[in-house]
């Protein structure tokens, strides 16, 4: 995923525990790397809700609903988010310029 992120890409997450969060591409990649060593199970799905392409066909906005479930040693976190990605076609390559996510559901449970 990080291959498609613009060097100035950032993610804004609203509705997450602890308040709004802003994450750069470097921070996002580091979070993914840190999580790999601790995650026992990762499930992710994305439902594309809409795609709007500008008349010049070089930028688009994609809206989707994502569900992510991560299981760690003694807990499981499930999150449902509505996300918006701003995309640009640059040199015949899709680049994600920025992303915004709103957490619709967050659940953390202890597992045996």
Secondary structure by P-SEA (a helix, b strand, c coil): ccccccccbbbbbccccccbbbbcaaaaaaaaaaacccccbbbbbbbbcccccccccccccccbbbbbbbbcccbbbbbbbbbbbbbbbcccbbbbcbbbbbbcbbbbbbcc
